[in-house]
């Protein structure tokens, strides 16, 4: 069985970090992460969003 891919958008904030910590120890999922340098790049965010099975949007605009 293939692992579910999860992308947490906004993972640099307090809530995003907590969500990431809860998933980090699991071996049945794959966390997709964005580098700090690219986190504001819309194309890279879109690529990870489209690649993931589950998206967590934790942004405040």
N, C-alpha and C positions, 0 to 999 in steps of 0.2 A: 504494500500500500504506500502510495506517495504521501510525503509529508505536506500538510497544509502550509502555504506560505503566507506570512502575516507581515504587513507593513504598518508601522505606527507613525502617522504623520504628526509632527509636533513632539517628537520623543525627547527633545532637549529640555523641555520644561519639567517642573516638579511632577505633575501628574503623568506625563509621558514617560519619565524615568521610572516611576513606580510601576506602570503597566509593563514596561520593558523588563524590569526586574522579576515580575511575576511569571513572565513567559520564558525568561532566559534559561532556567534550569530544566526545561522540558526537552525531551529528545524526540517527541512525536510531531513537532512543528519546526518550521524554518523561519527565523526572523530575518526579514529583509531590512537592511539599514542603509541610510544615506550618510555620506561623509559630511563633516561640518562645512567643508569648502563648497559642497554642492547643494546644501539643504535649501537654499533660496532659489535654486535653478528650477524653473517650472518644468522644463523638459525632463530633467532627471527625476523629479517627484512624480510626474505623469508616467514615466517608464516603470517605476517601482509600484505605483498604484495599479497599473495595468498588468504587471507581472504577478501580483499577489492574489491570493484567493480570498483573504479577509483583510479589510482595511479598518484602521482605527484612526479617526480624524480627531485630533486633540489640538486644534488650533484656535486661536482667539485673534480675530482681526478687528 
